[in-house]
Amino acid sequence: MVSSYIVVGQKFEWAAMLVTVVGGVIMVAVLVTMTYYVVKSKRTLLLRKRERHARSGSISWLHPEFSNTDIDRVYAL
């Protein structure tokens, strides 16, 4: 986004500002969405852990190999 200002210079400053604003909005939207899914994944994992802890002692019909805890993981840098 900063390079757009360097390329167009002061002659087309409005274009550089437009690219910066649009890029900033997209970046914020992506970060907010990723944060939402990371928090949702952590919450789901915590609820499953509590449920598993509450059922400990009873025999589960689910085989641990078929658990989908690895499928729902979301990683963000």
Backbone as a printed PyTorch tensor [residue, N CA C, xyz], in Angstrom:
tensor([[[  0.8260,  -1.1900,   0.0000],
         [  0.0000,   0.0000,   0.0000],
         [  0.8690,   1.2510,   0.0000]],

        [[  1.9600,   1.1990,   0.7440],
         [  2.8520,   2.3520,   0.7920],
         [  3.5420,   2.5310,  -0.5510]],

        [[  3.8470,   1.4310,  -1.2130],
         [  4.5180,   1.5320,  -2.5120],
         [  3.6290,   2.2010,  -3.5540]],

        [[  2.3180,   2.1490,  -3.3810],
         [  1.4390,   2.8400,  -4.3290],
         [  1.6660,   4.3440,  -4.2770]],

        [[  1.9470,   4.8630,  -3.1000],
         [  2.2390,   6.2980,  -2.9880],
         [  3.5720,   6.6230,  -3.6510]],

        [[  4.5410,   5.7280,  -3.4950],
         [  5.8510,   5.9540,  -4.1080],
         [  5.7430,   5.9110,  -5.6270]],

        [[  4.9400,   4.9940,  -6.1550],
         [  4.8120,   4.8450,  -7.6030],
         [  4.0610,   6.0140,  -8.2210]],

        [[  2.9360,   6.3970,  -7.6530],
         [  2.1270,   7.4560,  -8.2740],
         [  2.5840,   8.8460,  -7.8790]],

        [[  3.3190,   8.9700,  -6.8040],
         [  3.8580,  10.2660,  -6.4010],
         [  2.7970,  11.2360,  -5.9360]],

        [[  3.1700,  12.4870,  -5.9100],
         [  2.2460,  13.5150,  -5.4150],
         [  1.2540,  13.9520,  -6.4800]],

        [[  1.5150,  13.6020,  -7.7250],
         [  0.6110,  14.0050,  -8.7980],
         [ -0.7550,  13.3400,  -8.6640]],

        [[ -0.7610,  12.0590,  -8.3000],
         [ -2.0110,  11.3140,  -8.1260],
         [ -2.1410,  10.8530,  -6.6800]],

        [[ -2.0590,  11.7940,  -5.7850],
         [ -2.1250,  11.4710,  -4.3590],
         [ -3.4570,  10.8410,  -3.9910]],

        [[ -4.5260,  11.2250,  -4.6460],
         [ -5.8460,  10.6690,  -4.3610],
         [ -5.8820,   9.1600,  -4.6470]],

        [[ -5.1730,   8.7180,  -5.6790],
         [ -5.1490,   7.2830,  -6.0060],
         [ -4.4130,   6.5050,  -4.9200]],

        [[ -3.3140,   7.0770,  -4.4460],
         [ -2.5560,   6.4140,  -3.3810],
         [ -3.3880,   6.3360,  -2.1100]],

        [[ -4.1230,   7.3830,  -1.7880],
         [ -4.9850,   7.3770,  -0.6060],
         [ -6.1060,   6.3430,  -0.7460]],

        [[ -6.6750,   6.2540,  -1.9430],
         [ -7.7400,   5.2890,  -2.1900],
         [ -7.2270,   3.8600,  -2.0030]],

        [[ -6.0640,   3.5530,  -2.5600],
         [ -5.4790,   2.2230,  -2.4140],
         [ -5.1760,   1.9420,  -0.9490]],

        [[ -4.6860,   2.9260,  -0.2230],
         [ -4.3670,   2.7490,   1.1920],
         [ -5.6260,   2.4740,   2.0110]],

        [[ -6.6860,   3.2160,   1.7610],
         [ -7.9310,   3.0330,   2.5140],
         [ -8.5510,   1.6700,   2.1990]],

        [[ -8.6460,   1.3260,   0.9260],
         [ -9.2420,   0.0420,   0.5490],
         [ -8.4050,  -1.1070,   1.1010]],

        [[ -7.0870,  -1.0350,   0.9680],
         [ -6.2160,  -2.0730,   1.4910],
         [ -6.3030,  -2.1860,   3.0080]],

        [[ -6.3970,  -1.0530,   3.6870],
         [ -6.5230,  -1.0600,   5.1470],
         [ -7.8100,  -1.7120,   5.6110]],

        [[ -8.9050,  -1.4140,   4.9320],
         [-10.1970,  -2.0160,   5.2870],
         [-10.1490,  -3.5240,   5.0680]],

        [[ -9.5760,  -3.9560,   3.9550],
         [ -9.4760,  -5.3900,   3.6850],
         [ -8.6000,  -6.0650,   4.7370]],

        [[ -7.4880,  -5.4420,   5.1010],
         [ -6.5820,  -6.0250,   6.0920],
         [ -7.2650,  -6.1530,   7.4540]],

        [[ -7.9800,  -5.1410,   7.8680],
         [ -8.6820,  -5.1850,   9.1500],
         [ -9.7680,  -6.2600,   9.1250]],

        [[-10.4850,  -6.3650,   8.0050],
         [-11.5350,  -7.3840,   7.8990],
         [-10.9510,  -8.7870,   8.0030]],

        [[ -9.8230,  -9.0240,   7.3570],
         [ -9.1900, -10.3430,   7.4160],
         [ -8.7260, -10.6430,   8.8380]],

        [[ -8.1030,  -9.6860,   9.5040],
         [ -7.6230,  -9.9060,  10.8640],
         [ -8.7650, -10.1520,  11.8410]],

        [[ -9.8500,  -9.4150,  11.7030],
         [-11.0060,  -9.6080,  12.5870],
         [-11.6220, -10.9880,  12.3480]],

        [[-11.7470, -11.3900,  11.0870],
         [-12.3120, -12.6980,  10.7670],
         [-11.4410, -13.8240,  11.3120]],

        [[-10.1370, -13.7180,  11.1360],
         [ -9.2320, -14.7470,  11.6440],
         [ -9.2960, -14.8260,  13.1660]],

        [[ -9.3360, -13.6800,  13.8260],
         [ -9.4290, -13.6610,  15.2820],
         [-10.7230, -14.3130,  15.7460]],

        [[-11.8210, -14.0440,  15.0700],
         [-13.1080, -14.6440,  15.4200],
         [-13.0280, -16.1680,  15.3540]],

        [[-12.4800, -16.6890,  14.2670],
         [-12.4150, -18.1430,  14.1140],
         [-11.4450, -18.7940,  15.0850]],

        [[-10.3630, -18.1150,  15.4450],
         [ -9.4410, -18.6580,  16.4430],
         [-10.1230, -18.7310,  17.8030]],

        [[-10.8180, -17.6760,  18.1870],
         [-11.5280, -17.6650,  19.4730],
         [-12.6410, -18.7130,  19.4700]],

        [[-13.3640, -18.8300,  18.3650],
         [-14.4300, -19.8300,  18.2600],
         [-13.8570, -21.2400,  18.3880]],

        [[-12.7240, -21.4850,  17.7630],
         [-12.0900, -22.8000,  17.8340],
         [-11.6400, -23.1100,  19.2590]],

        [[-11.0520, -22.1300,  19.9260],
         [-10.6230, -22.3340,  21.3130],
         [-11.8150, -22.6130,  22.2160]],

        [[-12.9050, -21.8920,  22.0080],
         [-14.1020, -22.0810,  22.8240],
         [-14.6870, -23.4780,  22.6070]],

        [[-14.7440, -23.9160,  21.3400],
         [-15.2490, -25.2490,  21.0250],
         [-14.3740, -26.3180,  21.6570]],

        [[-13.0670, -26.1310,  21.5900],
         [-12.1430, -27.0900,  22.1900],
         [-12.3380, -27.1510,  23.7040]],

        [[-12.5340, -26.0090,  24.3340],
         [-12.7590, -25.9740,  25.7750],
         [-14.0650, -26.6710,  26.1490]],

        [[-15.1240, -26.4430,  25.3710],
         [-16.4000, -27.1030,  25.6470],
         [-16.2870, -28.6130,  25.4810]],

        [[-15.5690, -29.0560,  24.4580],
         [-15.3750, -30.4950,  24.2660],
         [-14.5760, -31.0900,  25.4200]],

        [[-13.5740, -30.3490,  25.8710],
         [-12.7600, -30.8330,  26.9860],
         [-13.6070, -30.9590,  28.2470]],

        [[-14.4590, -29.9670,  28.5090],
         [-15.3440, -30.0330,  29.6740],
         [-16.3140, -31.2030,  29.5570]],

        [[-16.8500, -31.3990,  28.3540],
         [-17.7870, -32.4980,  28.1380],
         [-17.0890, -33.8400,  28.3330]],

        [[-15.8800, -33.9630,  27.8160],
         [-15.1190, -35.1970,  27.9830],
         [-14.8110, -35.4420,  29.4550]],

        [[-14.4830, -34.3530,  30.1690],
         [-14.1870, -34.4760,  31.6040],
         [-15.4390, -34.8860,  32.3820]],

        [[-16.5950, -34.3680,  31.9860],
         [-17.8440, -34.6990,  32.6740],
         [-18.2350, -36.1570,  32.4410]],

        [[-17.8910, -36.6920,  31.2640],
         [-18.2430, -38.0780,  30.9520],
         [-17.1660, -39.0650,  31.3530]],

        [[-16.0750, -38.5990,  31.9040],
         [-15.0050, -39.5350,  32.2500],
         [-15.5480, -40.5440,  33.2480]],

        [[-15.2420, -41.7490,  33.0220],
         [-15.8020, -42.8120,  33.8430],
         [-16.8380, -43.5950,  33.0890]],

        [[-17.5570, -42.9650,  32.1900],
         [-18.5010, -43.7020,  31.3590],
         [-17.7820, -44.1470,  30.0930]],

        [[-18.2440, -45.2130,  29.5230],
         [-17.6170, -45.7520,  28.3160],
         [-18.1700, -45.0050,  27.1150]],

        [[-17.2740, -44.4520,  26.3300],
         [-17.6910, -43.7000,  25.1560],
         [-17.7760, -44.6280,  23.9540]],

        [[-18.7720, -44.4290,  23.0970],
         [-18.9110, -45.2410,  21.9070],
         [-18.0530, -44.7290,  20.7680]],

        [[-17.4760, -43.5350,  20.9280],
         [-16.6110, -42.9850,  19.8840],
         [-15.1890, -43.4920,  20.0500]],

        [[-14.6170, -43.9110,  18.9800],
         [-13.2210, -44.3440,  18.9900],
         [-12.3460, -43.1040,  18.9210]],

        [[-11.2530, -43.0290,  19.6890],
         [-10.4280, -41.8180,  19.6820],
         [ -9.8390, -41.5070,  18.3160]],

        [[ -9.6980, -42.5160,  17.4700],
         [ -9.1360, -42.2960,  16.1380],
         [-10.0710, -41.4700,  15.2690]],

        [[-11.3880, -41.5250,  15.5470],
         [-12.3620, -40.8110,  14.7480],
         [-12.7280, -39.4530,  15.3200]],

        [[-11.9920, -39.0120,  16.3030],
         [-12.2510, -37.7090,  16.8930],
         [-11.8960, -36.6290,  15.8790]],

        [[-12.7090, -35.5930,  15.7740],
         [-12.4620, -34.5460,  14.7820],
         [-11.8510, -33.2920,  15.3980]],

        [[-11.1550, -33.4230,  16.5070],
         [-10.5550, -32.2370,  17.1210],
         [ -9.4630, -31.6640,  16.2470]],

        [[ -8.7750, -32.4830,  15.4760],
         [ -7.7190, -31.9800,  14.5960],
         [ -8.2910, -31.2850,  13.3680]],

        [[ -9.5040, -31.6210,  12.9940],
         [-10.1050, -31.0430,  11.7890],
         [-10.5170, -29.6040,  12.0240]],

        [[-10.9840, -29.2620,  13.2070],
         [-11.5320, -27.9410,  13.4830],
         [-10.4750, -26.9260,  13.9030]],

        [[ -9.2200, -27.2940,  13.9100],
         [ -8.1940, -26.3650,  14.3730],
         [ -7.9460, -25.2760,  13.3340]],

        [[ -7.7700, -24.0500,  13.8150],
         [ -7.4590, -22.9110,  12.9590],
         [ -6.1900, -22.2870,  13.5050]],

        [[ -5.2380, -22.0690,  12.6340],
         [ -3.9800, -21.4860,  13.0400],
         [ -3.8100, -20.1220,  12.3890]],

        [[ -3.3330, -19.1680,  13.1670],
         [ -3.0860, -17.8250,  12.6470],
         [ -1.7250, -17.3590,  13.1270]],

        [[ -1.0590, -16.6400,  12.2920],
         [  0.2490, -16.1150,  12.6520],
         [  0.1410, -14.6690,  13.0580]]])
